[in-house]
Every structure is written in structure tokens, then in C-alpha cells.
Amino acid sequence: MAAWDRAFDQWRMGAWTIVEDGSDIIDWVYFEKSRAELGPGFIRILSYFREDGAKSVAAIEQAMHSQDTVALVIPAHTLKGESRQFGAEPLAAVAEKIEQVARICIETHRFPDELVPDVVELRRLWNRTVELFDKATNPLQSRAPVGGFGKKVANQGFGRI
């Protein structure tokens, strides 16, 4: 069974739960492998993923609102492939389901109303994936705020009672 089949089955059965480090949403080993292989172009390519992915998610949501089954296929297909490139398998699995169901519905001449929960989940996964990618690649977001301007810094641990 292929990795995406297993991931899709886990997602379908509700086996994914939110883990603080994001390992439920991103395969960090694969992500770091992609980062190493892409080298200096990694951040640029990741920014393309952010732009294209945001457009794809918006296009999928718009297609659902306008009940345009054909308009679901290409953005779901695009998001699926780009997500896999960075190790975001749960996002890819939901996009793949949307793509496959839409293709079947095109052939049977019906609208896939059953995809509404999947499109909602797609948005949640997209937001969480981008948040985790930002945290992993932006040093300013990965640092915890410590004191700072306008805040009283307590120094009770050094020579004070």
C-alpha cells in the first residue's frame, strides 16, 4: 500500500489528532530531505507553494459554493502534488479525495455535496500546514517572546529574595 493510501485511510478513519510538533500534519524527515535537496532555492519554492496553495484552496471553496464540479479538479490536483513535495501528506490526502470524487462526479453528471466536510477540513489543514512551515523556516516565529519593550522583566532568580 502506498504512503498516500495509508495517510488517506488514517485521515478517513479519524486517526489523525493534532500533535504539538506538527508531526501529525507534516513528515518532518521528508520536509528536511526536500529542504536539503532544493538547497538555496527551498525558501523560494516554499513561497510558491504558499501562493499556489492559497489560490488552490480558495478555488476549491469557490467551486463548492458555485457548485462547479469541473472547477474542483485542477486546484485539488495541484494542491495534492505540491503538498507531497514538502511532506504534507494529510493535506495531500484530502486534496486527492476531492480530486477523485470530483472526477467521478463529472462522469456521473452530479455535484459532490458529500465533499463539504472535506473542503472544510482542507482549509483547516492548509492553515495548520502553513503555520508549521512558517515556524520551521522563519527564525523570528520560532523564538518565544522574552520580556521586551514595555514589559517589566522580573529578575527574581539572581541575587534577590
Biotite code that builds the C-alpha atoms (Angstrom):
import biotite.structure as struc

atoms = struc.array([
    struc.Atom([0.000, 0.000, 0.000], chain_id="A", res_id=1, res_name="MET", atom_name="CA", element="C"),
    struc.Atom([1.425, 3.394, -0.979], chain_id="A", res_id=2, res_name="ALA", atom_name="CA", element="C"),
    struc.Atom([2.169, 6.018, 1.683], chain_id="A", res_id=3, res_name="ALA", atom_name="CA", element="C"),
    struc.Atom([-0.629, 8.293, 0.481], chain_id="A", res_id=4, res_name="TRP", atom_name="CA", element="C"),
    struc.Atom([-3.120, 5.418, 0.620], chain_id="A", res_id=5, res_name="ASP", atom_name="CA", element="C"),
    struc.Atom([-2.204, 4.790, 4.248], chain_id="A", res_id=6, res_name="ARG", atom_name="CA", element="C"),
    struc.Atom([-2.395, 8.504, 5.025], chain_id="A", res_id=7, res_name="ALA", atom_name="CA", element="C"),
    struc.Atom([-5.773, 8.797, 3.347], chain_id="A", res_id=8, res_name="PHE", atom_name="CA", element="C"),
    struc.Atom([-7.079, 5.794, 5.296], chain_id="A", res_id=9, res_name="ASP", atom_name="CA", element="C"),
    struc.Atom([-5.802, 7.298, 8.558], chain_id="A", res_id=10, res_name="GLN", atom_name="CA", element="C"),
    struc.Atom([-7.457, 10.603, 7.749], chain_id="A", res_id=11, res_name="TRP", atom_name="CA", element="C"),
    struc.Atom([-10.720, 8.917, 6.692], chain_id="A", res_id=12, res_name="ARG", atom_name="CA", element="C"),
    struc.Atom([-10.889, 6.897, 9.902], chain_id="A", res_id=13, res_name="MET", atom_name="CA", element="C"),
    struc.Atom([-10.197, 9.965, 12.031], chain_id="A", res_id=14, res_name="GLY", atom_name="CA", element="C"),
    struc.Atom([-6.874, 8.586, 13.219], chain_id="A", res_id=15, res_name="ALA", atom_name="CA", element="C"),
    struc.Atom([-5.152, 11.942, 12.931], chain_id="A", res_id=16, res_name="TRP", atom_name="CA", element="C"),
    struc.Atom([-5.040, 14.076, 16.002], chain_id="A", res_id=17, res_name="THR", atom_name="CA", element="C"),
    struc.Atom([-3.244, 17.346, 16.461], chain_id="A", res_id=18, res_name="ILE", atom_name="CA", element="C"),
    struc.Atom([0.231, 16.875, 17.846], chain_id="A", res_id=19, res_name="VAL", atom_name="CA", element="C"),
    struc.Atom([2.054, 19.936, 19.153], chain_id="A", res_id=20, res_name="GLU", atom_name="CA", element="C"),
    struc.Atom([5.155, 19.480, 16.968], chain_id="A", res_id=21, res_name="ASP", atom_name="CA", element="C"),
    struc.Atom([3.048, 19.075, 13.826], chain_id="A", res_id=22, res_name="GLY", atom_name="CA", element="C"),
    struc.Atom([4.275, 15.548, 13.108], chain_id="A", res_id=23, res_name="SER", atom_name="CA", element="C"),
    struc.Atom([0.651, 14.560, 12.524], chain_id="A", res_id=24, res_name="ASP", atom_name="CA", element="C"),
    struc.Atom([0.442, 17.023, 9.646], chain_id="A", res_id=25, res_name="ILE", atom_name="CA", element="C"),
    struc.Atom([3.972, 17.137, 8.250], chain_id="A", res_id=26, res_name="ILE", atom_name="CA", element="C"),
    struc.Atom([6.517, 14.391, 7.724], chain_id="A", res_id=27, res_name="ASP", atom_name="CA", element="C"),
    struc.Atom([9.467, 16.377, 9.052], chain_id="A", res_id=28, res_name="TRP", atom_name="CA", element="C"),
    struc.Atom([12.022, 13.868, 7.771], chain_id="A", res_id=29, res_name="VAL", atom_name="CA", element="C"),
    struc.Atom([10.688, 14.266, 4.235], chain_id="A", res_id=30, res_name="TYR", atom_name="CA", element="C"),
    struc.Atom([10.437, 18.040, 4.698], chain_id="A", res_id=31, res_name="PHE", atom_name="CA", element="C"),
    struc.Atom([14.105, 18.276, 5.731], chain_id="A", res_id=32, res_name="GLU", atom_name="CA", element="C"),
    struc.Atom([15.119, 15.977, 2.884], chain_id="A", res_id=33, res_name="LYS", atom_name="CA", element="C"),
    struc.Atom([13.356, 18.291, 0.422], chain_id="A", res_id=34, res_name="SER", atom_name="CA", element="C"),
    struc.Atom([15.000, 21.268, 2.076], chain_id="A", res_id=35, res_name="ARG", atom_name="CA", element="C"),
    struc.Atom([18.444, 19.701, 1.659], chain_id="A", res_id=36, res_name="ALA", atom_name="CA", element="C"),
    struc.Atom([17.829, 18.658, -1.948], chain_id="A", res_id=37, res_name="GLU", atom_name="CA", element="C"),
    struc.Atom([16.460, 22.037, -3.002], chain_id="A", res_id=38, res_name="LEU", atom_name="CA", element="C"),
    struc.Atom([19.241, 23.925, -1.232], chain_id="A", res_id=39, res_name="GLY", atom_name="CA", element="C"),
    struc.Atom([19.167, 27.695, -1.557], chain_id="A", res_id=40, res_name="PRO", atom_name="CA", element="C"),
    struc.Atom([16.008, 27.585, -3.701], chain_id="A", res_id=41, res_name="GLY", atom_name="CA", element="C"),
    struc.Atom([13.993, 25.921, -0.950], chain_id="A", res_id=42, res_name="PHE", atom_name="CA", element="C"),
    struc.Atom([12.537, 29.096, 0.569], chain_id="A", res_id=43, res_name="ILE", atom_name="CA", element="C"),
    struc.Atom([11.593, 30.463, -2.865], chain_id="A", res_id=44, res_name="ARG", atom_name="CA", element="C"),
    struc.Atom([9.875, 27.207, -3.829], chain_id="A", res_id=45, res_name="ILE", atom_name="CA", element="C"),
    struc.Atom([8.120, 27.076, -0.457], chain_id="A", res_id=46, res_name="LEU", atom_name="CA", element="C"),
    struc.Atom([6.836, 30.607, -1.093], chain_id="A", res_id=47, res_name="SER", atom_name="CA", element="C"),
    struc.Atom([5.420, 29.386, -4.425], chain_id="A", res_id=48, res_name="TYR", atom_name="CA", element="C"),
    struc.Atom([3.679, 26.603, -2.500], chain_id="A", res_id=49, res_name="PHE", atom_name="CA", element="C"),
    struc.Atom([2.147, 29.195, -0.169], chain_id="A", res_id=50, res_name="ARG", atom_name="CA", element="C"),
    struc.Atom([0.897, 31.333, -3.064], chain_id="A", res_id=51, res_name="GLU", atom_name="CA", element="C"),
    struc.Atom([-0.322, 28.496, -5.283], chain_id="A", res_id=52, res_name="ASP", atom_name="CA", element="C"),
    struc.Atom([-1.770, 26.560, -2.373], chain_id="A", res_id=53, res_name="GLY", atom_name="CA", element="C"),
    struc.Atom([-3.740, 29.535, -1.087], chain_id="A", res_id=54, res_name="ALA", atom_name="CA", element="C"),
    struc.Atom([-5.140, 30.038, -4.595], chain_id="A", res_id=55, res_name="LYS", atom_name="CA", element="C"),
    struc.Atom([-5.981, 26.339, -4.893], chain_id="A", res_id=56, res_name="SER", atom_name="CA", element="C"),
    struc.Atom([-7.811, 26.216, -1.550], chain_id="A", res_id=57, res_name="VAL", atom_name="CA", element="C"),
    struc.Atom([-9.745, 29.383, -2.427], chain_id="A", res_id=58, res_name="ALA", atom_name="CA", element="C"),
    struc.Atom([-10.606, 27.968, -5.872], chain_id="A", res_id=59, res_name="ALA", atom_name="CA", element="C"),
    struc.Atom([-11.861, 24.716, -4.313], chain_id="A", res_id=60, res_name="ILE", atom_name="CA", element="C"),
    struc.Atom([-14.010, 26.635, -1.829], chain_id="A", res_id=61, res_name="GLU", atom_name="CA", element="C"),
    struc.Atom([-15.367, 28.845, -4.628], chain_id="A", res_id=62, res_name="GLN", atom_name="CA", element="C"),
    struc.Atom([-16.142, 25.796, -6.786], chain_id="A", res_id=63, res_name="ALA", atom_name="CA", element="C"),
    struc.Atom([-18.090, 24.264, -3.905], chain_id="A", res_id=64, res_name="MET", atom_name="CA", element="C"),
    struc.Atom([-20.045, 27.492, -3.356], chain_id="A", res_id=65, res_name="HIS", atom_name="CA", element="C"),
    struc.Atom([-20.878, 27.812, -7.046], chain_id="A", res_id=66, res_name="SER", atom_name="CA", element="C"),
    struc.Atom([-21.478, 24.038, -7.372], chain_id="A", res_id=67, res_name="GLN", atom_name="CA", element="C"),
    struc.Atom([-18.977, 23.747, -10.218], chain_id="A", res_id=68, res_name="ASP", atom_name="CA", element="C"),
    struc.Atom([-17.695, 20.177, -10.138], chain_id="A", res_id=69, res_name="THR", atom_name="CA", element="C"),
    struc.Atom([-15.262, 20.642, -13.028], chain_id="A", res_id=70, res_name="VAL", atom_name="CA", element="C"),
    struc.Atom([-13.588, 23.574, -11.231], chain_id="A", res_id=71, res_name="ALA", atom_name="CA", element="C"),
    struc.Atom([-12.689, 21.299, -8.291], chain_id="A", res_id=72, res_name="LEU", atom_name="CA", element="C"),
    struc.Atom([-10.338, 19.025, -10.217], chain_id="A", res_id=73, res_name="VAL", atom_name="CA", element="C"),
    struc.Atom([-7.337, 21.148, -11.235], chain_id="A", res_id=74, res_name="ILE", atom_name="CA", element="C"),
    struc.Atom([-6.805, 23.051, -7.959], chain_id="A", res_id=75, res_name="PRO", atom_name="CA", element="C"),
    struc.Atom([-7.191, 19.835, -5.948], chain_id="A", res_id=76, res_name="ALA", atom_name="CA", element="C"),
    struc.Atom([-4.716, 18.067, -8.242], chain_id="A", res_id=77, res_name="HIS", atom_name="CA", element="C"),
    struc.Atom([-2.234, 20.955, -7.951], chain_id="A", res_id=78, res_name="THR", atom_name="CA", element="C"),
    struc.Atom([-2.516, 21.130, -4.169], chain_id="A", res_id=79, res_name="LEU", atom_name="CA", element="C"),
    struc.Atom([-2.081, 17.371, -3.888], chain_id="A", res_id=80, res_name="LYS", atom_name="CA", element="C"),
    struc.Atom([1.205, 17.346, -5.779], chain_id="A", res_id=81, res_name="GLY", atom_name="CA", element="C"),
    struc.Atom([2.667, 20.432, -4.134], chain_id="A", res_id=82, res_name="GLU", atom_name="CA", element="C"),
    struc.Atom([1.755, 19.208, -0.653], chain_id="A", res_id=83, res_name="SER", atom_name="CA", element="C"),
    struc.Atom([3.511, 15.909, -1.212], chain_id="A", res_id=84, res_name="ARG", atom_name="CA", element="C"),
    struc.Atom([6.648, 17.744, -2.331], chain_id="A", res_id=85, res_name="GLN", atom_name="CA", element="C"),
    struc.Atom([7.003, 19.149, 1.211], chain_id="A", res_id=86, res_name="PHE", atom_name="CA", element="C"),
    struc.Atom([5.803, 16.157, 3.234], chain_id="A", res_id=87, res_name="GLY", atom_name="CA", element="C"),
    struc.Atom([2.302, 17.486, 3.987], chain_id="A", res_id=88, res_name="ALA", atom_name="CA", element="C"),
    struc.Atom([0.636, 14.126, 3.411], chain_id="A", res_id=89, res_name="GLU", atom_name="CA", element="C"),
    struc.Atom([-2.671, 14.735, 5.250], chain_id="A", res_id=90, res_name="PRO", atom_name="CA", element="C"),
    struc.Atom([-3.257, 17.864, 3.159], chain_id="A", res_id=91, res_name="LEU", atom_name="CA", element="C"),
    struc.Atom([-2.382, 15.909, 0.012], chain_id="A", res_id=92, res_name="ALA", atom_name="CA", element="C"),
    struc.Atom([-4.721, 13.067, 1.009], chain_id="A", res_id=93, res_name="ALA", atom_name="CA", element="C"),
    struc.Atom([-7.721, 15.387, 1.416], chain_id="A", res_id=94, res_name="VAL", atom_name="CA", element="C"),
    struc.Atom([-6.918, 17.167, -1.868], chain_id="A", res_id=95, res_name="ALA", atom_name="CA", element="C"),
    struc.Atom([-6.627, 13.781, -3.577], chain_id="A", res_id=96, res_name="GLU", atom_name="CA", element="C"),
    struc.Atom([-10.010, 12.693, -2.258], chain_id="A", res_id=97, res_name="LYS", atom_name="CA", element="C"),
    struc.Atom([-11.587, 15.918, -3.518], chain_id="A", res_id=98, res_name="ILE", atom_name="CA", element="C"),
    struc.Atom([-9.970, 15.427, -6.922], chain_id="A", res_id=99, res_name="GLU", atom_name="CA", element="C"),
    struc.Atom([-11.005, 11.774, -7.256], chain_id="A", res_id=100, res_name="GLN", atom_name="CA", element="C"),
    struc.Atom([-14.590, 12.283, -6.116], chain_id="A", res_id=101, res_name="VAL", atom_name="CA", element="C"),
    struc.Atom([-14.953, 15.313, -8.413], chain_id="A", res_id=102, res_name="ALA", atom_name="CA", element="C"),
    struc.Atom([-13.686, 13.290, -11.395], chain_id="A", res_id=103, res_name="ARG", atom_name="CA", element="C"),
    struc.Atom([-16.213, 10.537, -10.694], chain_id="A", res_id=104, res_name="ILE", atom_name="CA", element="C"),
    struc.Atom([-18.998, 13.098, -10.276], chain_id="A", res_id=105, res_name="CYS", atom_name="CA", element="C"),
    struc.Atom([-18.128, 14.717, -13.605], chain_id="A", res_id=106, res_name="ILE", atom_name="CA", element="C"),
    struc.Atom([-18.625, 11.359, -15.295], chain_id="A", res_id=107, res_name="GLU", atom_name="CA", element="C"),
    struc.Atom([-21.890, 10.697, -13.472], chain_id="A", res_id=108, res_name="THR", atom_name="CA", element="C"),
    struc.Atom([-23.167, 14.268, -14.014], chain_id="A", res_id=109, res_name="HIS", atom_name="CA", element="C"),
    struc.Atom([-23.770, 15.150, -10.385], chain_id="A", res_id=110, res_name="ARG", atom_name="CA", element="C"),
    struc.Atom([-22.392, 17.581, -7.833], chain_id="A", res_id=111, res_name="PHE", atom_name="CA", element="C"),
    struc.Atom([-20.352, 16.101, -4.931], chain_id="A", res_id=112, res_name="PRO", atom_name="CA", element="C"),
    struc.Atom([-22.243, 17.515, -1.937], chain_id="A", res_id=113, res_name="ASP", atom_name="CA", element="C"),
    struc.Atom([-20.551, 14.887, 0.224], chain_id="A", res_id=114, res_name="GLU", atom_name="CA", element="C"),
    struc.Atom([-17.267, 16.811, -0.139], chain_id="A", res_id=115, res_name="LEU", atom_name="CA", element="C"),
    struc.Atom([-18.389, 19.767, 2.009], chain_id="A", res_id=116, res_name="VAL", atom_name="CA", element="C"),
    struc.Atom([-16.783, 18.381, 5.216], chain_id="A", res_id=117, res_name="PRO", atom_name="CA", element="C"),
    struc.Atom([-13.618, 17.574, 3.262], chain_id="A", res_id=118, res_name="ASP", atom_name="CA", element="C"),
    struc.Atom([-13.361, 21.128, 1.952], chain_id="A", res_id=119, res_name="VAL", atom_name="CA", element="C"),
    struc.Atom([-13.760, 22.445, 5.496], chain_id="A", res_id=120, res_name="VAL", atom_name="CA", element="C"),
    struc.Atom([-11.025, 20.044, 6.644], chain_id="A", res_id=121, res_name="GLU", atom_name="CA", element="C"),
    struc.Atom([-8.863, 21.119, 3.703], chain_id="A", res_id=122, res_name="LEU", atom_name="CA", element="C"),
    struc.Atom([-8.940, 24.731, 4.931], chain_id="A", res_id=123, res_name="ARG", atom_name="CA", element="C"),
    struc.Atom([-8.058, 23.677, 8.491], chain_id="A", res_id=124, res_name="ARG", atom_name="CA", element="C"),
    struc.Atom([-5.167, 21.518, 7.292], chain_id="A", res_id=125, res_name="LEU", atom_name="CA", element="C"),
    struc.Atom([-3.938, 24.239, 4.931], chain_id="A", res_id=126, res_name="TRP", atom_name="CA", element="C"),
    struc.Atom([-3.857, 26.834, 7.711], chain_id="A", res_id=127, res_name="ASN", atom_name="CA", element="C"),
    struc.Atom([-2.092, 24.494, 10.131], chain_id="A", res_id=128, res_name="ARG", atom_name="CA", element="C"),
    struc.Atom([0.410, 23.333, 7.479], chain_id="A", res_id=129, res_name="THR", atom_name="CA", element="C"),
    struc.Atom([1.375, 26.887, 6.545], chain_id="A", res_id=130, res_name="VAL", atom_name="CA", element="C"),
    struc.Atom([1.672, 27.792, 10.213], chain_id="A", res_id=131, res_name="GLU", atom_name="CA", element="C"),
    struc.Atom([4.037, 24.873, 10.822], chain_id="A", res_id=132, res_name="LEU", atom_name="CA", element="C"),
    struc.Atom([6.092, 25.617, 7.703], chain_id="A", res_id=133, res_name="PHE", atom_name="CA", element="C"),
    struc.Atom([6.448, 29.223, 8.824], chain_id="A", res_id=134, res_name="ASP", atom_name="CA", element="C"),
    struc.Atom([7.542, 28.117, 12.261], chain_id="A", res_id=135, res_name="LYS", atom_name="CA", element="C"),
    struc.Atom([10.127, 25.753, 10.764], chain_id="A", res_id=136, res_name="ALA", atom_name="CA", element="C"),
    struc.Atom([11.566, 28.239, 8.276], chain_id="A", res_id=137, res_name="THR", atom_name="CA", element="C"),
    struc.Atom([11.197, 31.648, 9.909], chain_id="A", res_id=138, res_name="ASN", atom_name="CA", element="C"),
    struc.Atom([13.542, 32.143, 12.864], chain_id="A", res_id=139, res_name="PRO", atom_name="CA", element="C"),
    struc.Atom([11.518, 35.115, 14.109], chain_id="A", res_id=140, res_name="LEU", atom_name="CA", element="C"),
    struc.Atom([8.414, 32.958, 14.516], chain_id="A", res_id=141, res_name="GLN", atom_name="CA", element="C"),
    struc.Atom([10.218, 30.081, 16.177], chain_id="A", res_id=142, res_name="SER", atom_name="CA", element="C"),
    struc.Atom([11.560, 32.162, 19.054], chain_id="A", res_id=143, res_name="ARG", atom_name="CA", element="C"),
    struc.Atom([9.450, 32.519, 22.153], chain_id="A", res_id=144, res_name="ALA", atom_name="CA", element="C"),
    struc.Atom([8.911, 36.134, 23.175], chain_id="A", res_id=145, res_name="PRO", atom_name="CA", element="C"),
    struc.Atom([11.034, 37.024, 26.174], chain_id="A", res_id=146, res_name="VAL", atom_name="CA", element="C"),
    struc.Atom([10.243, 40.187, 28.039], chain_id="A", res_id=147, res_name="GLY", atom_name="CA", element="C"),
    struc.Atom([10.684, 43.060, 25.647], chain_id="A", res_id=148, res_name="GLY", atom_name="CA", element="C"),
    struc.Atom([9.762, 46.635, 25.241], chain_id="A", res_id=149, res_name="PHE", atom_name="CA", element="C"),
    struc.Atom([7.062, 47.828, 27.594], chain_id="A", res_id=150, res_name="GLY", atom_name="CA", element="C"),
    struc.Atom([7.135, 44.742, 29.771], chain_id="A", res_id=151, res_name="LYS", atom_name="CA", element="C"),
    struc.Atom([8.541, 44.525, 33.250], chain_id="A", res_id=152, res_name="LYS", atom_name="CA", element="C"),
    struc.Atom([11.281, 41.931, 33.325], chain_id="A", res_id=153, res_name="VAL", atom_name="CA", element="C"),
    struc.Atom([11.415, 40.116, 36.634], chain_id="A", res_id=154, res_name="ALA", atom_name="CA", element="C"),
    struc.Atom([14.886, 39.207, 37.837], chain_id="A", res_id=155, res_name="ASN", atom_name="CA", element="C"),
    struc.Atom([13.954, 37.231, 40.906], chain_id="A", res_id=156, res_name="GLN", atom_name="CA", element="C"),
    struc.Atom([16.311, 34.357, 40.239], chain_id="A", res_id=157, res_name="GLY", atom_name="CA", element="C"),
    struc.Atom([19.579, 36.267, 40.504], chain_id="A", res_id=158, res_name="PHE", atom_name="CA", element="C"),
    struc.Atom([20.682, 37.556, 43.896], chain_id="A", res_id=159, res_name="GLY", atom_name="CA", element="C"),
    struc.Atom([17.212, 38.559, 45.047], chain_id="A", res_id=160, res_name="ARG", atom_name="CA", element="C"),
    struc.Atom([14.866, 37.208, 47.639], chain_id="A", res_id=161, res_name="ILE", atom_name="CA", element="C"),
])
